[in-house]
């Protein structure tokens, strides 16, 4: 009967809908495999190491490329260790007459410094068609054209691939690429002032590039670079102007990772860029993973590099790491995961739901899911909710090496200079950063005591590091001074009750901001109320970003809000924001407050050329402490907060330790795929009773229809017989 066939068909559909794997977003062939599932939100713009500088891009680049150095996965403060290099190089210092100087020579005597880098032997590149050779040893794909590229859409479409050993020339070639005018490396200007001859090379390449069509390959081996030279197959030297200890941190970034000449040549062939066959799309490295799938609108896939030279999991870290289980894999070969699948998630809620279902292995906590994930304890600490704990989910948190602050323009006659110091101190007390973090950050922040964030050398925790202008140390913790203390400072500054002691005029201050939208209104209203607590009238001047930047450049503002994230984990990268030599108006630098203090500048000049370890470590820490005390007293900023990141991880993923500067961390993580599969099944067990009820109702309706149909047929048949 047709009704019965229809019923059977619908019954099969309902059974299919009941399948326990119906909502699994991944292929069945991947179940139980050693694959990490994660997500990304922004499309990576650049994967070429000469151009890539974004945090969203480093998720990919730092798994593929191996610069000379990297950060120890577990140690804090962040510590440099070898990556592509055999060891962390020590600088040799020379005077203007090329005479070698002792390591403790004064910085003013040092004309240039030399870093000699020895790379590890035996490292090989991932398989790639650029290395494919024919029987005569010539590149297979050296002369591609439109015809040869027909049918080629991805790197995987090339039938042949090869590899070769990493050599010093590859590192040299990449440094030259920083000066390539068509690449527009974001660090060229900075490095051109540091690396001897790099600026001159940029000028030569600029002239050379104008002679050729834009798609013509420039063989950079034709152009010497004075400050970067080859010593032997595995050794090269970099010559820098003066003394610059922070250069070692740059050697841990992909900017200084190797790029082979033949890879640059391969990707520069006509027709390749139109098919996205470029280094910006398909990076080539010696690291633990290679990018095998690039679909930035949907999915990116990293797979184990079969040619990876090998590395082992660290055996030491911070004192708490052993108790946290972070040393259990000591000495094991890396990477511990075979494959990483990253899906693009544009919306927070679907991403969060996938995490709760077990289809994403770890997740940051977005603001709209914060209350579901964590709660605040009685003493203000953040704890997992019962739901998260019952699932075996772990909470990981870390303070980012960043600071958000409110600056006072020191050129302004009201808030600047010595006259405005107590006024600035009063405002610093009045703006309740703890309340701001609680209301607007869901507790995701740490009040700043000075420019240097936790995790950076020179940061002091506890009583030793508090800003005593703003806080008192009471019962073992920092407590913000009462508002009466702020009012007294304001009166001492000549503004009792917020009025000029001489004229009686009210004190009106102006905050320039680019905010003003719906999301910013409540925050700006809150800031206005903070000033009102000490009887200061705050006027908000909202402008577009370009106009705001123009005001900053000209010093045409009183107060402003800014933030800064570390390029590298050194206190110099934060203190330079207050260096007189960096004053925005006088020198077009990054010191937007235009703060100048001769003693601070003297200490900064000494501190920035010192190393954080060795015999200089204690002295450098003491200088940093003095610098902190100076800026705390002068209060050129309201030291706002350091943002805090909260991450959740499922029980089946191990060895996760937050790192804000070194992001080549996927190789250290470990999975238990069997536990993940078990939990996924338990959490995604289909609820069958509504379907079965619906099926029962449907079957009853079908049965009633069939019964009625048959009754009518018999009645019709009976009527026909009688007639």
N, C-alpha and C positions, 0 to 999 in steps of 0.2 A: 504493500500500500504506500502511496506517496507520503501520507502523514507519518507513517512509521519510519520511512527513510529519512524524512526531514528531522524527526525526533532523534534518530541515531546520529545524524550529522551534527546537530546542535549539542548533543550529549558529548561527542568527541571534542567539540570546540570548548565546552566548559571544562572538560578534563585537562585540555591543554592550558587553559587559563589557570588551572589549579597547580600547574607544575611549580615546584619549589625554585626552579632556576629562571622563572619567567622574567624577573626584574633584574637579572644579572646583566650589567652593561658591557661585559667583556666576553670574548669568544670562549666557548666551552673548552677549546684546546689549551687555554691558559690556566685552567683551574688546577690548583695544587702546585703550580710552578713557582720557582724562586724569583718572583717578579714584584717589584715595589710599585704601588699605584699612588700617584700623587696628582697635583693639579697646578695649572698656572693661569693667571688672570689676564696678563698683558702680552700681546704678541711681541716676541723679541725682534727688535729692529736690526740689530747687528750681531753677528756671530764671528765676524772677522776680528782677530785680537788687536789689530791696529785701531779699530773703531769702537769696539764694544766697551761701554762704561756703565751700563744700566744694571741695577740689581736684578731685574727680571731676566736679563740676558746671562748673568753669571751662573744661574741655575744650570745652564747648558755648557757654557764655555769652560767653566772651571772643572767640569768632569772630563773634558776632552783634552785640554791643553795642559802642559807641564812647564810653567816658568821655572827659573832656577831654584826658587825658594817657595816654601809654603808655611802655614802656621801649624804648630802642634795642635792636634785635635782636642786634647784634654786640658792642657796647661793654661792657667790664667795668672797674671796678665798674659796676653797673647805673646807667644814665643816663636821666633822664626827657626825653621829646620830645613834641611835640603829637600828638594824635589827633583828637578832635572839635574841639579848640581850635585857633586859629591859631598860638599860641605858648605857651610855659610862662609862667604869670603870675608877676609879682614882687609880693610883699606890700608894702602901704603901712602904716606904723605910726602909731598915734595915742595920745596920752595921755588922761588922764581928762577933760581939758577940750576934747577933740576937736581938739587941735592936732597937725598933722602932724610926725612925728619923723624924724630921719635914719635911714638903714638900719642904722647901727652903734649905735643907741641901746641902752643897757642894758635887758635884758629886764624888770627891775623897774619901769621907767618906762612900759612899753607897756601900755596899758589894753586895746586891741583892735587887731587887724590886719585888713586888707581885701584880698581877692584879687579883682581884676577880670578876668573871663574873656571873651575875644572868641572866638566860635566861627566855624568856617569857613563861608563862604557857599556855597550850592548843594548841600549834602548832602541827599540824599533817602532816605526810608525804603524798606525792601523792600516789594514789593507785598503788600497785606493787606486783607481785607474791612472792617476798621475804617475805612479811608480811602475806601471806595467811596461815591460821591455820585450822586444822581439828577440829572435835568435841571434841577431847581430848586436844585441845590447842597446838598441835604440828605443826611445819611447814609442809605444804603440799609438798613443793618442796625441802626438805632437803637432799634427797638421789637420785638424778638424775643420770642416766647413759645413754649410747648411745641409748639403746632401748627406754627409757623414753623421750629422746630428738628427736626421730624420728618424723618428721613432724613439729618440732618447728624451726622456722627460725627467728622470731622477738619476742620481749617481748609481743606483742599483741596476739601471738599464745598461751600463757598460759591462760587457761580458768578461773582460780581463781586468785584473788588479794585481798589485804588487806591493812591496814594502822595501825599506832600506833602513840602515842604521842612522840614528840621530848623530849629528856632528856639530862642532862649534860654529861652522859657517851658517847653519840654519838660524842660530840665535842672532848672529850678526846681520843676516839678511832681514830679519824682522825689525831690528832696531832702525835699519835704513828705511823700512816701510813707514815708520812713524813720520818721516819727512816727506812722504809721497804726497804731492799736492792734490791728487784726485781722491785720496783716502780721507783727508781732513781729520787726522787723528786728534781727539780732544785733548791729548796731553802734549802735542808737539810744541806749543808755545812754552810750556813750563820746562820741558826737557831740553829745548833748544837753548835755554839759559844755563843748563847744567852740564849736558854732555858736550864735550869739546868737539866743535866742527859740525854739530847737527844742524844748527841754523844755516851755516854756509851750504851744507848739502841740500837743505830745503830750497835755497835760492837757485842752486844749480838745477835741481829737478824741476823747479817751476819753469825755468827757461827752456829746458829740454822738452817738457810736456807740451809747451806751446808749439813746438816744431812738428809735432806728430798728431794724427787724428786721435780723438778721445778714446778709441778702443784699441789703440796700439800699446803693446806691452813694453814697459820700460824695464830692461834688465838691470837691476840695481847692483849687480856685481861689477858693472862697468864704472861705478862711481865710488871712489874711496871715501871713507869716513874717518877723519883724523883721530877722533876719540874712541873708536872701537876697532880693535885689531885682533887678528888671528895669531895665536902663539903656536899651536899645533892642532891636530885633528880634534882634540877633546878640550882645548883650552882657548879662551879669549879674554881680552882685557877691555875694561871700560874706564875712560879717563874723564873725570869730572872737574869742573871749575871749583876751586876752594874745597872746603870740608862740608860734606852733606851726609851725615849718618843716616838720615831718613831714606836715603836711596835704596837701602836694603829692603824696605817695605815695598817699594815699587817693583823690585825683583820678584815679589810674590804675586804680582798681577799678570793677567794674560797679555798685557801690552808687551811684556818681555819674554813671552813664550816663543818657541821656535816656529818659523814658517819656512819650509823648504823652497828653494828657487823653482824647482820643477812643478810644485803645486801652484805657485803664483803664475807661472807660465801656462799651465794647463787651464786654469780658470780664466785667463785673459784672452782666450781664443774667440774669434768672431762667432756670435750666435749663442754663446754660453750664458751671458747675462740675461738675455731675453727669456731663457728657460729657468732662470734662478739657479743656474749651476755656477755658484760663486762661493767664496769663503764666507760671505755673509749668510749663506744658506746651508752650506755643508762644510763645517770645520774639519780640519785634519790635524791630528795630534798623536802624542805618544801616551796619553793618559789612560786611566783604567776603563774608560767607556768611549764609544763612538756613537755619533748621532746617525741612526739608520732610517729614521722616518721624520720628515719635517712637513707637517701640515699645521701651520700656526693658528689656523682658524678652528682646529679640531683636536689634534693629537700630535705629540712629539714623543719619540722613542729613543732611548739610549740603551745600547747593548754592550756587553762586556767586550773589550778590545782583546782579540785573541793573541795579539803581539805584545801585550803589556809586560813590562820587564819584571814586575813583581814588587811587592812592598808588604810589610807586616803591620799588624795592629799594634798600637803603642802599649807599653807595659807600665807607664807611669803617668800621673796626672795630678790633680788636686787631691787634698786629703779625703774629701768626701766621695771621690769617684769610685773607690773600691766598694764602699757600702751601697752605692747606687748601681752596682753591677757593671760599671763601665770598663772594668779591667778583666772581665771574664774571658775575653777573646785575645788576651795578650799573646803576641807572637804568631797569630793565624795569618795566612796569606790573604791579601786584599786583591780585588774587592770581594765582599761577602755576598753580594747580590748580583744575579746574572743580568737582570734587565730592569729598566725603569720606564714605566708608561706614564706620561703626564698628559692629562686631558685638559682642554681649555674650559674653564668655568667662569662665565661672565656674571653670574648671579650667585649671591651668598647662600640663599636658602637651598637650591638644589645641591650645591656643593656640601653643605652641612648635612643634608639628608643622606647623601651618599656615604659620608663619614659614619653616621649613626648606623647605617646598614652594613658597614664593614667593607664598602667598595672603594674607600679612600683610606690609606693606612695611617695618615696623620693629618691634622688640620689646625690652622690658626683659629682663634676664637674671634669671630666677627661680632660687632656690637649688637646685632639683632639676635644673636644666639648666646650672648654672654650669660644671661640669667639662667638659661637652661643648663649651662656647662659648669659654672662656678658660683660660689657664694662667699661672702665675707664673714670671717670668724669674729669672735668677740673682741679680739685684739687687733682687728683690721687686716689679718692675713687672709689670703685667698685660698679657698678650699674647693675641691671638687664636690659637685652635688652627688646625692646618693645614687641617682640614675647612672652617672658616669662611673662612679666607683664600682657599682654592681656589674658593669660591663668590663671591668679590668682596665679601664682607660687611665693613663698616667698624665699628670699635668707637668709641663716643663715651662719654666719661665726664665727670661734673661733680660737684662737691661741693655738696650742698644747704645752703641757709642755715638750718641747724638745729644744735642741740647736744644731746647726751645726757650727763648728768652725775650724780654722786653728791654730795648735799648734806650738810653738817654743820649741825645745829641750833645756832646760836650762843648760844641761851639755856640749853643744856645745860652743867652744871658741869664735865663731863669733856672733851668735844670742843669746847666753845665758848670764846669770848673769847681773851684774850691767853695764858692758861695753856695752852690747847689748840692754839695755833698750830703749834708744832713737831710735835705729834702729827699734826695734819692734813697737814702737809708730808710727814711720814714715810709716811702712808697714800697720799698722792698719788704718791710714788715707787714704793711697793710694788705698787700696782695696775697691772699691765703692760698698758696699753691696746693696744700693738702686738700682743701675743699675743691679746688679746680680739678685736680686729678680724680677725686671721688665722683664729682658730678658729670664732668665732660669726657673723662677718659676711662670710666668704669674701673678706676683703680689701677689702670695700666700705666703707671709712671712712678718715678722716684724724685722727690724734691731735690733740686740741684743746690749744692753748697758752694759751687764755683764752676769754672768752665769745664773741668776735666770729668768725664763720666766714669762710673765703675768699670773695671776691667782694663783701664788704661793706666800705664805706669804713672805713679805720682798721686793717684786717687787714694784718699785716706777715709776709711770707714769709721763709724763710731764717734766718740768724743773728740778724737784728735783731728777729725776733718770737718767739724761743723762750722758753719758761718756764724760767728759769735755776734755779729752785728744784728742778725735776724733771729737767732735761736739761743735758748738757754739749754743746758744739759741737766735734766731733772729725772730722777728715778731711772737712770740708765738709758734714756732716750732723748732725742732732740725735740724741744717744744718751742713753737713759735712764740716770740715775745708778745706780751699783751698789747692791745691797740693803744693803751695809754702811753706806752714807750714810744710808739710812732708819733703820737700827738706832741709829746715833749720834744722829740727831735725836730718836728716841723716848727714848733714855737722857737726853738733855739736857732733855726734857720731864718727866723724873721717873719714867720707866717703863723702866729697864734690863732687857733680856731679857723685856720684856712684863710686868714686875711692879712694883708700887708701891715706890719706893725707901725709903719709910718703913715700910710695913706688910708688904711682901712679897706682898700680895694680887695675883693675876693680873689683867691688864687685860682686861675683857670689854666689848665694844661690841655695840650692838643695831642691826640694819638692818631697818627696816620696809619691807615689800614687799607688793604685791598678787599676786605670782607664787606659784609652788608647784606648778603643774601639771607634767605629764610633760615638756613642752617647756622649762620653766623650770628643772628640777632640775639639769641639767648646768651651766647658767650660774651658778646660785646656789652649787653645789658649787665651781665655779672661783673665785668671789668669796671664798668662805670660805678657800680655799687661799692666796689672795693675802694676806689678813690674817695667816694662820699663818706666812708667810715672815718676818714680824717679830714673831712670838710673841704676836700678839693673838688672843684667842678671839672669834670673831664668832658672835653668836646671831641667827638669822633669825626675825623675827616676821611671819608671813604673816596678812594680814587681808583682808576683802573691800574693795572700792573705797570704799564709803561710810564705813566705819570708818577706812580709811587717810586719807581726806580730812578726817575729823573730827580725827584726830591732828595732821595738818598745820596745821589751823586753830588748834588749841590749843597747838601747839608741844610735844606730848607724844611726841617721838621724838628719837633721836640722829642716825641716818643714814637717808637715803631716796634713791631714784632718781627722776629726773625728766628731761623733755626739753622743748625749746622750738623751734618753727619760726617763722620771721620772718613777721609780718604785712606788713612792708614792709622794703626793703633799707637800713636805716639802723642804725648802731651803737646808737642810743638804744633800739631795740627789743630789744636784748640786755642792755645795761648796766642798764636799769631793773629787771631781775630781781634786782639786788643793791643797789638804792637803799634807803636807810634809810626814806624816805617810803613805800616799798612793802612794808615788813616785814609779814609775814602776821599775826602775833599782835597787834602794836601798831596796825596800820592796815588789816588785811584785804586787803593788796595781794598782788602776785605774788612777793614776795621770801620764798620758803618757808624759806630758811636763816636768816631774821631777822638778816641781816648788817647791821651799822651801822659805818661808818667815816667820821667827819666830813670828812676830807680828800677821800675818794672822793666823798662826797655834794656837796661844794663844787664839785669838778671836773665832776661829772655835771650839776649845775644849769647850769654855764656851757656845757658841751659840747652839751647837748640843744637849746639855742636857737640854735646856730650852723649855718651852711650848710657843706656839704662842698666846694663849689667857690668860686671867686672869692677875694678876699683873705683870707677866714677859713679856707680849706682847710688850709693848712700849720699854722696855729695849732690848728685842731681836731684834726688828726692827731697833733700833739705832746701835746695833752691826753689823747687816747685812749691813747697809749703810756704816759703816766704812770698812768692809771687801770688799765691792764693790769698794770703792775708792782706796784701796790698790792694788787690781788686775787690776783696770783700769790704774793706774800709772805704775805698773810693766809690764803690757801687756804680760803675758805668752801665751795668745791666741789672735788671731784676732777674736773678738766676732762677729761671723757671723750673723746668723738670727735664729729666732724662726719660724718654719713652720706654715702656716695658712691653715685651712680647710674651704672650701666653700661647702655648702650643699644646695640643692634645695628641697623644699617641696611643694606639691600640696595644694590647698586651703582647701581640705577636711580633712587634717590631722592637728591636733592642739597639743599644749603643747610640741613642740619640742624645746629643748634647748641643744646645744652641750655640751658634757661632755667628757673630755679626760681621766679621771681616774675612775669614777664610770660608769659602763656600764650596770647596771641593770635598764635601763631607759625605756624599752618598756611598763612597767606597768603604766607609767604616761601619755602615749600618747592616744589621742582620735581621733576617725574617724567620718565622716559623710558619711556613705555608699550610701545614696540616692543621694547626690551631686556628689559623685564619679561616680555612674552609669549614671547619667545625662550627665556628662562631657565626659565620655568614649563614649557614643553614639554620642555626637556631634562631637568629634574629630575623630571618626572612621566611620563616615557615608560613605558608599561605593560610589565610583565614577562610576555611572552606564552607562554613555553615551558611553564609548568605547565598553563595552560589548554589549549594545543594537545595536550599529552600526555594530559590528561584527556579531551579530545575524541577523541583517537586511541583511547584505551582504551574509551571509550564506544562509538565507532563499531565497534570490534572486537567488543564484546559484542553490539551490535545485529546486526552481520553474522552472528555465530555464532547468535544467536537466530533470525534470518530463515532462515539456511541450515537449521537444525534444524527450523524450522516447515515449510519447503518439503519437507524429506526425509520428515517425518511425513505431510504431505499426499499426497505421491506414494505412500508406502507404503500409506496408507489407501485411495487410489484404486486401487492395484494389487490390494489384497486384495478390494476390491469387485468388480473385473472377474472375478477367478478364481471367486468364489462365484456 
